[in-house]
Amino acid sequence: MADCRVGTAIQNKIAEGVVAREDLFITSKLWNDRHAKKDVVPALRESLARLNLTYLDLFLIHWPIAQFANGTYDETDYVETWKGMIEAQVLGLVRSIGVSNFNIQQLDRLITMTPVKPAVLQEQGIVVVAYTPFGSLFHSKAAPDAPPPRTDDQTLLKIADKYHKTVAQVNLRYLIELGVIPIPKSVTPKRIGENIEIFDFQLTQHEKDLMKAFDRNYRTIAVPMWMDSPYYPFHKK
C-alpha cells in the first residue's frame, strides 16, 4: 500500500535527522467501506500502523457516501461516521478531523447535529484544501465534457515567463494567494521540487484577475458512478 511506502520514507528521514515528526503535517482519509461508527477508530489504527506513526495531524471522511467492501451502498449516515471521527480525536489518534467532497447542505447538517466542527471548512473560517489543482489527469474519472488541463495558454505562459517559473508553479501560487492549500500529485522528483518552489514570488492583482477569468464553475471530478447514492454530494440544483 502507498501509506506503507510513505511511512517508510517518513521514518527514514526522521532517523537521518532531516526532519522531526512535529515539523510534518500528515493527513489521511477514511474510505467509504469503513463508515460505521465502530469501524472508524480501527481503520485509523490500521492506517497508523502502516505509516508507523502514533498520530495523524488530520483525518478526513473521504466521501459522504457509505459502501460495503463489495461496492454496494451502505445506509450508514455520515453523521454516525463523524461521531466515530470525534472518538478518534478524543483518543489522541488524530489532532484534527475534517471532511472531503461534502456539499453545503451536508456540511450544515453535520455542524448542526454534532458537537465538533470539521477542521477543513472555509465557511466556518477554516482553510480549504484543494486536490487535483491542475485539473483531472485521469479522464475516466472526469465528466465526458471535462476540459483537459492546459499548460500552453499564452496568458499563463506570459505570467510564468515573467517570474521564471513554470505554468504549474504559477497555478499553485495563485491558489496559495487565494488562501487555499493545494495538494498536487507527482511521482517525479524534479516536479515535486518545483511544486515547493512557489514562495519566492508574488502575483499582482492584475495577474490574479487574469487567472480568475479562467474559472468556468466546472466540477472536474464528479464521480458519476455514485449518482444513485442517497448521499451523492454533487447533484446540480
PEMOFEN-V757872 format. One line per field, one symbol per residue. ss: DSSP state (H for helix, E for strand, - for the rest). burial: # if it has 24 or more other C-alpha atoms within 12 Angstrom, else .. A space follows every 50 residues. Layout:
ss: ???
burial: ???
//
This chain:
ss: -HHHHHHHHHHHHHH-----HHH---EEEE-HHH--HHHHHHHHHHHHHH H----EEEEEE-----E-----E----HHHHHHHHHHHHH---EEEEEE- ---HHHHHHHHHH--------HHH---EEEE-------HHHE-------- ---HHHHHHHHHH---HHHHHHHHHHH--EEEE-----HHHHHHHH---- ----HHHHHHHH--------E--HHH-----------
burial: ......#..##..............############.###.######.# ###.#############.....#..##############...######## ##...##..##....######......###.#####.............. ....##..##....#############...####.........##..#.. .##...##..#.......#####..#..#.####...
//
